[in-house]
Amino acid sequence: MQLPDGPPTPEELIRQVAAARATTVADYMAAANAHYYATRDPLGAAGDFTTAPEISQMFGELVGLWIADLWSRAGRPAFHYAELGPGRGTLAADALRAAARFGCVPAGIHLVETSPTLRAAQLARLPGAEHHDEVDALPDDAPLIMVANEFFDALPIHQYVRTRDGWRERMVERGERGLVAVPGPVPAEEAIPAALRDAAEGAIVETAPVAATILQRCAFRLVRQGGALLAIDYGYAGPAVGDTLQAMKAHQYADPFTDPGEADLTAHVDFTALADAARTAGVKASTLATQGDWLRGLGIDARLETLAAASPGRADELRGQRDRLVEPDAMGTLFKAMAFTAPAWPLPAGFSA
């Protein structure tokens, strides 16, 4: 996400790390991604990665059906559609088209995005949309139905490593062969969940306070205004140990500490931490579902058959898209979904309380 006064270039970032001797993994990730997202369209075959909405229209359409069903059972109120990190706007376009078939049309379309390149792509698909730099700028005059697909994974994480001297935060510094992550000098036991403090030497624990803060801000809005937030991302039910920081460049994994600002840096999302932040604000958090189970529960197989019948020549292509979204060896198990709802709103489809 772009910093208010402009992100550093990769060269400036390396110089900053060298001058300061070390920076946290979180600050490094924030600066690298700020430059990355501000300077390109990272999606699709010509980019570095592909998200579910770009794989198949079925994904966005089922999100739209999910929205329409929830809206109907909530009493069909006027509402705003809001999306965090909306990519090219593909998900919103597909979702809102599907929802409109059931009379579910938002009073406004609001996109939380800072990248000039992606904002332009989004407006091409959603001409009436309004852009915001942060969730605090979203409208407050009606319920919000919010979607965050592969948003939280790009937010900065702190990493802590268990050393022979105890827990230390990992810091990025210049080594002989480039940037490397090393244990810092300051004890960090208080940052580690109690259940993980006795992990073996070399174990890594990640925390994402920025993600928790943004989720909590959204949750406070839901408590005041009504509505729901759907979060879909690759992640897990924490707490857990493991190094999940990764870089994607040209659809291949890369070293996160090589060419900062030139690859997409992400980390797996701890959905338990997000749920805790939401509940603290007074919002209901659903159980965690795999993306495959969630899409099957919403009817992706029925939608596949309808599309295949309408375009028999594309049947194999469509089945391949479906398999990529739901099968365990693709996105079906790695990616998870969780819903957060205002206290008076019903439980959304595809989830249990």
C-alpha positions in Angstrom: 0.0 0.0 0.0 1.3 3.4 -0.9 2.7 5.5 1.9 1.3 9.1 2.1 4.6 10.8 1.0 5.4 8.2 -1.6 7.1 4.8 -1.3 10.9 4.4 -1.4 12.4 2.9 -4.5 14.1 -0.5 -4.1 17.5 1.2 -4.1 16.4 3.7 -1.5 15.0 0.8 0.6 18.3 -1.0 0.5 20.2 2.2 1.5 17.8 2.8 4.3 18.3 -0.8 5.7 22.1 -0.3 5.4 22.1 3.1 7.0 19.9 2.0 9.9 21.8 -1.3 10.2 18.6 -3.3 10.7 14.8 -2.9 10.3 12.0 -5.1 11.4 10.5 -7.6 8.9 7.2 -5.6 9.2 8.8 -2.3 8.2 10.7 -4.0 5.4 7.6 -5.7 4.1 5.5 -2.5 4.3 8.1 -0.4 2.4 8.7 -3.1 -0.2 5.0 -3.6 -0.9 4.3 0.1 -0.9 6.7 0.5 -3.9 5.5 -2.7 -5.5 1.7 -1.9 -5.6 2.2 1.8 -6.4 4.2 1.1 -9.6 2.4 -1.7 -11.5 -0.6 -3.9 -12.1 0.6 -7.1 -10.6 -2.3 -9.4 -11.7 -2.7 -11.8 -14.6 -0.4 -13.6 -17.0 1.8 -10.5 -17.5 2.0 -9.9 -13.8 3.2 -11.8 -10.8 0.2 -13.7 -9.5 -3.5 -14.5 -10.3 -6.3 -14.2 -7.8 -9.6 -16.2 -7.7 -11.7 -13.6 -9.4 -9.3 -13.5 -12.3 -9.4 -17.3 -12.6 -13.2 -17.6 -13.0 -16.3 -15.4 -13.0 -17.9 -18.1 -10.9 -16.0 -16.9 -7.8 -17.3 -13.3 -8.0 -20.8 -14.5 -8.9 -21.0 -16.7 -5.8 -19.8 -13.8 -3.7 -22.6 -11.8 -5.2 -25.1 -14.5 -4.4 -23.8 -14.6 -0.8 -24.3 -10.9 -0.5 -27.8 -11.0 -2.0 -28.8 -13.8 0.3 -27.5 -12.1 3.4 -29.1 -8.7 2.4 -32.4 -10.4 1.9 -32.4 -12.1 5.2 -31.3 -8.9 6.9 -34.5 -7.2 5.7 -33.3 -5.7 2.4 -31.8 -2.5 3.8 -30.1 0.2 1.9 -26.4 -0.6 2.1 -23.0 0.3 0.7 -20.7 -2.3 -0.9 -17.1 -1.9 0.2 -14.1 -3.9 -0.9 -10.6 -3.8 0.6 -7.8 -4.3 -1.9 -10.1 -4.8 -4.9 -7.5 -5.7 -7.5 -8.7 -4.8 -11.0 -12.3 -4.6 -9.8 -13.1 -8.0 -11.3 -14.6 -9.5 -8.2 -16.8 -6.4 -7.5 -18.1 -6.3 -11.1 -19.0 -10.0 -11.1 -20.5 -10.0 -7.6 -22.6 -6.9 -8.1 -23.9 -8.1 -11.5 -25.0 -11.4 -9.9 -26.5 -9.7 -6.8 -28.5 -7.3 -9.0 -30.4 -10.2 -10.5 -32.1 -10.5 -7.1 -32.8 -6.8 -6.7 -29.7 -6.4 -4.5 -28.2 -3.1 -5.6 -26.0 -1.1 -3.2 -26.5 2.6 -2.6 -22.8 3.1 -3.3 -19.6 1.2 -4.3 -16.6 2.0 -2.2 -13.1 0.7 -2.9 -10.2 1.0 -0.4 -7.2 1.2 -2.7 -4.1 3.4 -2.9 -2.4 2.2 -6.1 -3.0 4.7 -9.0 -2.6 1.9 -11.5 -5.2 -0.3 -9.9 -7.6 2.6 -9.2 -7.6 3.2 -13.0 -8.3 -0.4 -13.7 -11.1 -0.5 -11.1 -12.8 2.6 -12.5 -12.8 1.0 -16.0 -15.0 -1.8 -14.6 -16.9 0.2 -12.0 -17.4 3.7 -13.3 -19.5 4.8 -10.4 -17.2 3.6 -7.7 -15.6 5.9 -5.0 -12.0 5.4 -3.8 -10.8 5.7 -0.3 -7.3 5.5 1.1 -8.4 3.8 4.3 -11.4 2.1 5.9 -12.0 5.0 8.3 -13.1 7.1 5.2 -15.9 4.7 4.3 -19.5 6.2 4.5 -21.3 5.9 7.8 -24.9 6.5 6.8 -25.9 2.9 6.1 -24.9 -0.8 6.7 -21.7 -1.9 5.0 -21.3 -5.2 3.2 -17.5 -5.6 2.9 -15.3 -8.0 1.0 -11.6 -8.6 1.5 -10.2 -11.2 -0.9 -6.4 -11.6 -0.6 -6.1 -8.3 1.2 -4.9 -9.2 4.7 -2.1 -11.4 3.4 -0.2 -8.4 1.9 -0.2 -6.5 5.2 3.1 -6.4 7.2 3.9 -9.1 9.7 6.4 -9.2 12.6 8.5 -12.3 12.9 10.0 -13.7 16.1 12.6 -16.5 16.3 13.4 -18.7 19.3 17.1 -18.6 19.9 19.3 -20.2 22.6 18.9 -16.9 24.5 15.1 -16.8 24.2 12.7 -15.1 21.7 14.0 -12.3 19.5 12.4 -10.3 16.7 13.8 -11.0 13.3 15.4 -7.9 11.7 16.5 -7.3 8.1 20.0 -6.1 7.6 22.6 -6.0 4.9 24.8 -9.2 4.8 27.8 -10.0 2.7 25.5 -11.3 -0.1 22.6 -8.9 0.3 19.7 -8.5 2.7 19.1 -11.2 5.3 16.8 -11.7 8.3 18.6 -12.2 11.6 17.6 -12.3 15.3 17.6 -8.9 16.9 19.2 -8.1 20.3 16.0 -7.3 22.3 14.1 -10.0 24.2 10.6 -10.4 22.8 8.9 -13.1 25.0 5.9 -10.8 25.7 5.1 -10.8 22.0 4.8 -14.6 21.8 1.4 -16.3 22.6 1.7 -18.3 25.8 0.9 -21.6 24.0 4.0 -21.1 21.8 6.7 -19.8 24.2 8.2 -23.3 24.7 8.6 -23.9 21.0 11.9 -25.5 19.9 15.0 -23.4 19.1 14.7 -22.0 15.6 10.9 -21.8 15.6 9.4 -18.7 14.1 6.2 -17.0 15.2 4.4 -14.3 13.2 2.0 -11.6 14.3 0.1 -9.1 12.2 -1.0 -6.2 14.4 -1.8 -4.0 11.3 -4.2 -6.6 10.0 -5.9 -6.9 13.4 -6.2 -3.1 13.7 -7.8 -2.8 10.3 -10.2 -5.6 11.0 -11.1 -4.1 14.3 -11.8 -0.7 12.7 -14.1 -2.5 10.2 -15.8 -4.3 13.1 -16.5 -1.1 15.0 -18.2 0.2 11.8 -20.3 -3.0 11.6 -21.4 -2.6 15.2 -22.5 1.0 14.6 -24.0 0.7 11.1 -24.8 -3.0 10.6 -23.6 -5.2 7.9 -20.9 -7.9 7.4 -17.4 -8.5 6.2 -16.3 -11.5 4.2 -12.6 -12.3 4.4 -11.0 -14.9 2.0 -7.3 -15.5 2.0 -4.7 -18.2 2.4 -4.2 -18.8 6.1 -4.7 -20.9 9.2 -6.3 -21.1 12.6 -3.6 -19.9 15.0 -1.6 -19.7 17.0 1.0 -21.6 15.2 4.7 -21.6 14.5 6.2 -21.3 11.0 7.8 -18.9 8.5 5.1 -18.1 5.9 6.7 -14.9 4.4 7.0 -15.4 0.7 7.6 -13.5 -2.5 6.0 -14.0 -5.9 7.5 -12.8 -9.1 6.4 -13.8 -12.6 4.3 -16.5 -11.0 7.3 -18.1 -9.4 8.4 -18.1 -5.7 11.4 -15.8 -5.1 13.6 -14.8 -2.2 11.7 -12.2 -0.1 14.9 -10.3 0.6 16.1 -10.0 -3.0 15.0 -7.1 -5.2 12.7 -5.4 -2.5 9.8 -3.7 -4.1 10.0 -5.8 -7.3 8.0 -8.9 -6.0 4.7 -9.4 -4.1 5.4 -10.1 -0.4 2.7 -11.9 1.5 2.3 -14.1 4.6 -0.4 -16.5 5.6 -3.3 -15.0 7.6 -4.0 -16.0 11.2 -7.8 -16.1 11.1 -8.0 -16.7 14.8 -6.2 -13.4 15.5 -8.7 -11.7 13.1 -11.6 -13.3 14.9 -10.3 -12.2 18.3 -10.0 -8.6 17.1 -13.5 -8.7 15.7 -15.0 -10.1 18.9 -13.3 -7.5 21.0 -15.1 -4.9 19.0 -18.5 -6.7 19.5 -18.8 -8.3 16.1 -19.8 -12.0 15.5 -17.1 -14.1 13.9 -18.1 -17.3 12.0 -16.3 -20.6 12.0 -13.4 -20.9 9.6 -14.3 -22.6 6.3 -12.0 -23.8 3.5 -12.5 -22.0 0.2 -13.4 -25.3 -1.5 -16.1 -26.1 1.1 -17.5 -22.6 1.1 -17.8 -22.4 -2.7 -19.3 -25.9 -3.0 -21.8 -24.9 -0.3 -22.9 -21.9 -2.3 -23.4 -23.9 -5.4 -20.4 -23.7 -7.6 -21.1 -27.1 -9.2 -24.6 -26.0 -10.2 -23.2 -22.8 -11.6 -20.6 -24.7 -13.5 -23.2 -26.9 -15.2 -25.2 -23.9 -16.2 -22.3 -22.2 -17.8 -21.1 -25.4 -19.5 -24.5 -26.0 -20.9 -24.6 -22.5 -22.3 -21.1 -22.8 -23.8 -20.4 -26.5 -24.5 -17.1 -25.6 -26.2 -15.8 -24.1 -23.0 -16.9 -27.0 -20.7 -13.4 -28.4 -20.1 -12.0 -24.9 -19.5 -14.8 -24.1 -17.0 -14.3 -27.4 -15.1 -10.6 -26.6 -14.9 -11.4 -23.2 -13.4 -13.7 -24.8 -10.9 -11.1 -27.4 -9.9 -8.5 -24.7 -9.4 -10.8 -22.9 -7.0 -12.1 -25.8 -4.9 -9.8 -28.8 -5.1 -7.5 -29.6 -2.2 -4.4 -29.7 -4.4 -5.1 -26.2 -5.7 -6.7 -23.4 -3.8 -9.5 -25.3 -2.1 -7.8 -26.2 1.2 -5.0 -23.6 1.5 -7.5 -20.7 1.1 -9.9 -20.1 3.9 -13.1 -17.9 4.4 -14.5 -16.3 7.5 -17.4 -13.9 8.0 -17.8 -11.1 10.5 -21.3 -9.8 11.1 -23.0 -7.1 13.1 -24.7 -8.3 16.3 -28.3 -8.0 14.8 -27.5 -9.4 11.4 -28.1 -13.1 10.5 -25.5 -15.8 10.0 -24.2 -15.6 6.4 -24.6 -18.6 4.1 -21.7 -21.1 4.0 -20.7 -20.7 7.6 -21.7 -21.9 11.0 -21.7 -19.9 14.2 
